[in-house]
Amino acid sequence: APRLSLIAWFMDTRHACLHNTRLWYKRGAEEGDADAMQLWATCLESGDGSGQPASSSAALPWYERAAAENNVAALNNLAKKAWEGEEPFSPNADRAIELWSRAADLGYTKAQTNLGGLYLSGALCASGRGGQAPLQPAEGVRLLKAAAAKGDIEAFFKLGCFGRSSGSSSLVIYLQQAAEMGHPHALVLLAEMHRSGELGLPRDLGAALRCTRWAAHLGIPAALSNLGRMHCTGEGQAEADGELARRLFQQAADLGDQDGQLNLALCYLRGVGTKASAEAALHWCRKAAEQRHPMAEALLKELIEAESHRQEQAGPRLRHRPPSEQARRCSKDEQAAPVQGALLLATGAVQTGSIQPSPCIVSSEAALHRVFEVVD
């Protein structure tokens, strides 16, 4: 059943109620209250509660005045703007780190998480245009542990990601805790770790399926594609169901996931869970290839050549093998393959050479970029 929430705002004037204005923040800001400065700046920037159009330029002086008073939220906000190069700032890693350091030293959890992630990754600011964060893993771990001790889910996730990439089983525990707290990307990574039995975790396909289902329910494209793979192969405790797999690939593909797009193309190519369609296969294969998916690029070339040959011969369209149990379930060798673990063989529709099933696996490298994503 849907959940309903009732939110009550207590305003100080009739005008505030009618026009959703929070002018008490403005009064407090003008009187020198740092918290009011930060909150009034937020109203001005979003246009929510200020009674005027959204304006970053109007908000900036108030953020800067609040930061001068060591308001931690303002420091974090300005640091994020400096890191990402939001107007009117140019990207500036040194400035961002200085502001985050001030907020982190004052115990602000979000600043500790942001700065810790940057120290673990040595991330480039604006693709290097604004400099680079120094690589300080020990300090990054210290900051993230401080944030995790206060329950910050992103800190748990970043520590766990770093643990996986560095091979530290003691830090991977944080990834498990982030997954238990419902962090969707932690669930995706933990599922793959259970699937392959990494860093001392038992190989547990049932646990991998549960994590993947949870992440898919949260709308994560990679999880939708991974879950489709599991239902296509009947991996672990997943029921082999080609139609369900195709629907999951469709959802992932619609969200822009390149593995989902390739796997959907393969479904149309082999007629798994849907009527075989060379046109649809070509469409979704091209979508994945546009994202530089190497297997999709190889398959696209084969599909185009096959279609060109068909047109030259003026013969029937691409021949498709009828759906079969083999189209819905990989062989035992394929299920055991460390990289494949995947789904649909493109062979039988066209000659595919070395093309392998799309693995649909989010590697630690692919998800590690989230270690240095910053939060508001």
C-alpha positions as CSV (number, residue, x, y, z in Angstrom):
1,A,0.0,0.0,0.0
2,P,1.3,3.5,-0.7
3,R,2.7,5.5,2.2
4,L,1.4,9.0,2.8
5,S,3.2,11.7,4.7
6,L,1.8,14.8,6.3
7,I,4.2,17.7,6.6
8,A,3.2,20.8,8.6
9,W,5.1,24.1,8.2
10,F,4.7,26.5,11.1
11,M,5.1,30.0,9.6
12,D,5.2,33.3,11.4
13,T,2.9,35.4,9.2
14,R,-0.1,34.9,6.9
15,H,2.0,36.1,4.0
16,A,4.5,33.3,4.7
17,C,1.8,30.7,4.6
18,L,0.2,32.0,1.4
19,H,3.4,32.6,-0.5
20,N,5.8,30.0,1.0
21,T,8.3,32.6,2.2
22,R,10.7,32.2,5.1
23,L,11.6,35.8,5.6
24,W,12.6,35.0,9.3
25,Y,15.8,33.5,7.8
26,K,16.4,36.8,6.1
27,R,15.9,38.8,9.3
28,G,18.2,36.4,11.2
29,A,20.8,36.7,8.5
30,E,20.7,40.4,8.5
31,E,21.1,40.3,12.3
32,G,24.3,38.3,11.9
33,D,23.2,34.7,12.7
34,A,25.4,32.3,10.7
35,D,22.8,29.5,10.6
36,A,20.2,32.0,9.3
37,M,22.8,33.2,6.7
38,Q,23.3,29.6,5.4
39,L,19.5,28.9,5.4
40,W,18.6,32.2,3.7
41,A,21.3,31.5,1.0
42,T,19.7,28.1,0.4
43,C,16.3,29.8,-0.1
44,L,17.8,32.3,-2.5
45,E,19.7,29.7,-4.5
46,S,16.7,27.4,-4.9
47,G,14.0,30.1,-5.1
48,D,12.1,28.0,-2.5
49,G,11.0,30.3,0.4
50,S,12.7,33.5,-0.8
51,G,9.7,34.9,-2.7
52,Q,11.9,35.6,-5.7
53,P,13.4,33.7,-8.6
54,A,16.3,31.3,-7.9
55,S,19.6,33.1,-8.0
56,S,23.0,31.6,-7.2
57,S,24.6,35.1,-7.4
58,A,22.2,36.4,-4.8
59,A,23.0,33.4,-2.5
60,L,26.7,33.5,-2.8
61,P,27.4,36.5,-0.5
62,W,25.4,34.9,2.2
63,Y,27.2,31.6,1.9
64,E,30.5,33.4,2.1
65,R,29.4,35.4,5.2
66,A,28.2,32.2,6.9
67,A,31.5,30.4,6.0
68,A,33.5,33.3,7.5
69,E,31.6,32.5,10.7
70,N,32.7,28.8,10.3
71,N,29.2,27.6,9.5
72,V,30.0,24.0,8.5
73,A,27.1,23.6,6.0
74,A,28.2,26.8,4.2
75,L,31.8,25.6,4.1
76,N,30.7,22.3,2.6
77,N,28.5,24.0,0.0
78,L,31.2,26.4,-1.1
79,A,33.8,23.6,-1.3
80,K,31.5,21.6,-3.5
81,K,31.0,24.6,-5.8
82,A,34.7,25.2,-6.0
83,W,35.4,21.5,-6.7
84,E,32.7,21.2,-9.4
85,G,33.3,24.7,-10.9
86,E,29.8,26.0,-10.4
87,E,29.2,29.6,-11.4
88,P,30.7,31.9,-10.5
89,F,33.6,29.7,-9.4
90,S,36.3,28.2,-11.6
91,P,37.3,24.6,-10.7
92,N,39.9,24.9,-7.9
93,A,40.9,21.8,-6.0
94,D,43.1,23.6,-3.5
95,R,40.3,26.0,-2.5
96,A,37.8,23.1,-2.2
97,I,40.1,21.1,0.0
98,E,40.8,24.0,2.2
99,L,37.1,24.6,2.8
100,W,36.3,20.9,3.3
101,S,39.3,20.6,5.7
102,R,37.9,23.5,7.9
103,A,34.4,21.9,8.0
104,A,35.9,18.4,8.7
105,D,38.0,19.7,11.5
106,L,34.8,21.1,13.0
107,G,33.3,17.6,12.9
108,Y,31.0,18.1,10.0
109,T,30.1,14.6,8.7
110,K,29.5,15.4,5.1
111,A,32.8,17.2,4.8
112,Q,34.6,14.3,6.4
113,T,33.0,12.0,3.8
114,N,33.7,14.2,0.9
115,L,37.3,14.9,1.8
116,G,38.0,11.3,2.8
117,G,36.8,10.1,-0.5
118,L,39.0,12.5,-2.4
119,Y,42.1,11.5,-0.3
120,L,41.5,7.9,-1.1
121,S,41.2,8.5,-4.9
122,G,43.5,11.4,-5.6
123,A,40.7,12.6,-7.9
124,L,41.1,15.1,-10.6
125,C,39.1,18.3,-10.2
126,A,37.1,19.0,-13.4
127,S,39.1,16.5,-15.4
128,G,42.3,18.1,-14.2
129,R,41.4,21.7,-15.1
130,G,41.2,22.6,-11.5
131,G,44.1,20.6,-10.1
132,Q,44.0,17.3,-8.2
133,A,43.4,16.1,-4.7
134,P,46.5,14.8,-2.9
135,L,46.6,11.0,-2.5
136,Q,46.5,10.4,1.2
137,P,44.9,7.0,1.9
138,A,45.7,6.9,5.6
139,E,44.1,10.3,6.2
140,G,41.2,9.4,3.9
141,V,40.5,6.2,5.9
142,R,40.7,8.2,9.2
143,L,38.1,10.8,8.0
144,L,35.8,8.2,6.6
145,K,35.9,6.1,9.7
146,A,35.0,9.3,11.7
147,A,32.0,9.9,9.4
148,A,31.0,6.2,9.5
149,A,31.1,6.3,13.3
150,K,28.3,8.8,13.1
151,G,26.3,6.6,10.8
152,D,27.0,8.2,7.4
153,I,26.1,5.6,4.8
154,E,28.3,7.1,2.0
155,A,31.3,6.8,4.3
156,F,30.6,3.1,4.8
157,F,30.3,2.7,1.1
158,K,33.5,4.6,0.2
159,L,35.5,2.7,2.9
160,G,34.1,-0.6,1.5
161,C,34.9,0.3,-2.1
162,F,38.4,1.2,-1.1
163,G,38.7,-2.0,0.8
164,R,37.7,-4.1,-2.2
165,S,40.0,-2.3,-4.6
166,S,42.9,-2.5,-2.2
167,G,42.3,-6.1,-1.2
168,S,41.6,-5.2,2.5
169,S,39.1,-7.6,4.0
170,S,38.9,-5.5,7.2
171,L,37.5,-2.6,5.2
172,V,35.2,-4.7,3.0
173,I,33.2,-5.1,6.2
174,Y,32.1,-1.5,5.7
175,L,30.7,-2.5,2.2
176,Q,28.6,-5.2,3.9
177,Q,27.3,-2.7,6.4
178,A,26.5,-0.2,3.7
179,A,24.6,-2.9,1.9
180,E,22.7,-3.8,5.0
181,M,21.7,-0.1,5.3
182,G,20.3,-0.2,1.8
183,H,23.0,1.5,-0.2
184,P,22.1,0.5,-3.7
185,H,25.6,0.5,-5.2
186,A,27.0,-1.4,-2.2
187,L,24.4,-4.0,-2.9
188,V,25.5,-4.4,-6.5
189,L,29.2,-4.8,-5.5
190,L,28.5,-7.1,-2.7
191,A,26.4,-9.3,-5.0
192,E,29.3,-9.7,-7.3
193,M,31.6,-10.4,-4.4
194,H,29.3,-13.2,-3.2
195,R,29.0,-14.5,-6.8
196,S,32.8,-14.8,-7.2
197,G,33.8,-15.4,-3.5
198,E,36.1,-12.4,-3.1
199,L,38.3,-11.5,-0.2
200,G,37.2,-14.4,2.0
201,L,33.5,-14.0,1.4
202,P,31.9,-17.4,0.7
203,R,30.7,-18.0,-2.8
204,D,26.9,-17.7,-2.2
205,L,24.7,-17.3,-5.3
206,G,21.6,-17.1,-3.1
207,A,23.1,-14.0,-1.3
208,A,24.1,-12.6,-4.7
209,L,20.5,-12.9,-5.9
210,R,19.1,-11.3,-2.8
211,C,21.4,-8.3,-3.0
212,T,20.8,-7.9,-6.7
213,R,17.0,-8.0,-6.3
214,W,17.2,-5.4,-3.6
215,A,19.3,-3.1,-5.8
216,A,17.1,-3.7,-8.8
217,H,14.1,-2.8,-6.7
218,L,15.9,0.5,-5.9
219,G,16.1,1.2,-9.7
220,I,19.9,0.7,-10.2
221,P,20.4,0.0,-14.0
222,A,23.3,-2.4,-13.5
223,A,21.3,-4.4,-11.0
224,L,18.4,-4.7,-13.3
225,S,20.7,-6.0,-16.0
226,N,22.4,-8.4,-13.6
227,L,19.1,-9.7,-12.4
228,G,18.1,-10.3,-16.0
229,R,21.2,-12.3,-16.5
230,M,20.5,-14.4,-13.5
231,H,16.9,-15.2,-14.7
232,C,18.2,-15.9,-18.2
233,T,20.8,-18.4,-16.9
234,G,18.8,-19.7,-13.9
235,E,21.8,-18.9,-11.8
236,G,21.7,-19.7,-8.2
237,Q,18.1,-19.7,-6.9
238,A,16.8,-17.5,-9.7
239,E,14.1,-19.1,-11.8
240,A,15.1,-19.5,-15.5
241,D,12.6,-17.2,-17.2
242,G,13.5,-15.7,-20.6
243,E,10.5,-13.3,-20.7
244,L,11.3,-11.9,-17.2
245,A,14.9,-11.6,-18.2
246,R,14.0,-9.6,-21.3
247,R,11.8,-7.3,-19.3
248,L,14.6,-6.6,-16.9
249,F,17.0,-5.9,-19.7
250,Q,14.5,-3.6,-21.2
251,Q,14.2,-1.6,-18.0
252,A,18.0,-1.4,-17.7
253,A,18.3,-0.4,-21.4
254,D,15.7,2.3,-21.0
255,L,17.8,3.8,-18.2
256,G,20.9,3.9,-20.4
257,D,22.8,0.8,-19.1
258,Q,25.0,-0.4,-21.9
259,D,25.1,-4.0,-20.7
260,G,21.3,-4.0,-20.6
261,Q,21.2,-2.6,-24.1
262,L,23.5,-5.3,-25.4
263,N,21.6,-8.0,-23.6
264,L,18.3,-6.8,-24.9
265,A,19.8,-6.8,-28.4
266,L,20.8,-10.4,-27.9
267,C,17.3,-11.3,-26.7
268,Y,15.8,-9.9,-29.9
269,L,18.5,-11.6,-31.9
270,R,17.7,-15.0,-30.5
271,G,14.0,-14.5,-29.8
272,V,14.3,-15.0,-26.0
273,G,11.3,-13.7,-24.1
274,T,10.1,-11.9,-27.2
275,K,9.6,-12.3,-30.9
276,A,12.9,-12.3,-32.8
277,S,13.5,-9.0,-34.5
278,A,16.7,-8.1,-36.5
279,E,15.6,-4.5,-36.5
280,A,15.2,-4.3,-32.7
281,A,18.5,-6.2,-32.2
282,L,20.3,-3.7,-34.5
283,H,18.7,-0.7,-32.7
284,W,19.7,-1.8,-29.2
285,C,23.1,-3.0,-30.3
286,R,23.8,0.4,-31.8
287,K,22.7,2.1,-28.6
288,A,25.3,0.0,-26.6
289,A,28.0,0.6,-29.2
290,E,27.4,4.3,-29.0
291,Q,28.5,4.0,-25.4
292,R,31.7,2.3,-26.6
293,H,30.7,-1.2,-25.3
294,P,33.4,-3.3,-26.9
295,M,31.3,-6.4,-27.4
296,A,28.4,-4.3,-28.8
297,E,30.8,-2.6,-31.2
298,A,32.0,-6.0,-32.5
299,L,28.4,-7.4,-32.8
300,L,27.2,-4.3,-34.5
301,K,29.7,-4.7,-37.2
302,E,28.6,-8.3,-37.7
303,L,24.9,-7.3,-37.8
304,I,25.5,-4.5,-40.3
305,E,27.5,-6.7,-42.6
306,A,24.9,-9.5,-42.4
307,E,22.1,-7.0,-43.2
308,S,24.1,-5.6,-46.0
309,H,24.7,-9.0,-47.4
310,R,21.0,-9.9,-47.1
311,Q,20.0,-6.8,-49.0
312,E,22.6,-7.6,-51.8
313,Q,21.2,-11.0,-52.1
314,A,17.6,-9.8,-51.8
315,G,17.0,-12.9,-49.8
316,P,15.2,-13.5,-46.5
317,R,16.0,-11.5,-43.5
318,L,18.5,-12.7,-40.9
319,R,17.8,-16.2,-39.9
320,H,17.1,-16.8,-36.3
321,R,17.2,-20.0,-34.5
322,P,14.0,-20.7,-32.6
323,P,14.0,-20.1,-28.9
324,S,15.2,-23.1,-27.0
325,E,16.2,-24.1,-23.5
326,Q,19.8,-23.4,-24.6
327,A,18.8,-19.8,-25.3
328,R,17.5,-19.4,-21.8
329,R,20.1,-21.2,-19.9
330,C,23.9,-21.0,-20.3
331,S,25.9,-24.2,-20.2
332,K,27.6,-25.2,-17.0
333,D,31.0,-24.1,-18.5
334,E,29.6,-20.7,-19.2
335,Q,28.0,-20.3,-15.8
336,A,31.4,-21.2,-14.2
337,A,33.3,-18.7,-16.4
338,P,34.7,-16.0,-14.1
339,V,34.1,-13.2,-16.5
340,Q,31.1,-14.4,-18.5
341,G,28.6,-15.6,-15.9
342,A,26.3,-14.3,-18.5
343,L,23.5,-15.0,-20.8
344,L,22.8,-15.2,-24.4
345,L,25.1,-16.4,-27.1
346,A,24.8,-14.4,-30.3
347,T,25.8,-17.4,-32.4
348,G,23.2,-19.0,-34.6
349,A,21.8,-15.6,-35.8
350,V,25.0,-14.3,-37.4
351,Q,28.6,-15.4,-37.3
352,T,30.0,-13.6,-34.3
353,G,33.6,-14.8,-34.2
354,S,35.0,-14.1,-30.7
355,I,31.9,-12.3,-29.4
356,Q,31.1,-13.5,-25.9
357,P,27.9,-13.1,-23.8
358,S,27.8,-9.7,-22.1
359,P,28.9,-10.1,-18.5
360,C,26.6,-7.5,-17.1
361,I,29.0,-7.2,-14.1
362,V,29.8,-3.9,-12.4
363,S,33.5,-4.2,-11.5
364,S,35.0,-2.4,-8.6
365,E,36.8,-0.1,-11.1
366,A,33.5,0.9,-12.7
367,A,31.9,1.8,-9.4
368,L,35.0,3.2,-7.7
369,H,34.3,6.6,-9.2
370,R,31.7,7.0,-6.5
371,V,34.5,7.1,-4.0
372,F,35.2,10.7,-4.9
373,E,31.7,11.8,-5.7
374,V,30.7,14.6,-3.3
375,V,27.5,15.1,-1.4
376,D,25.6,18.2,-0.6
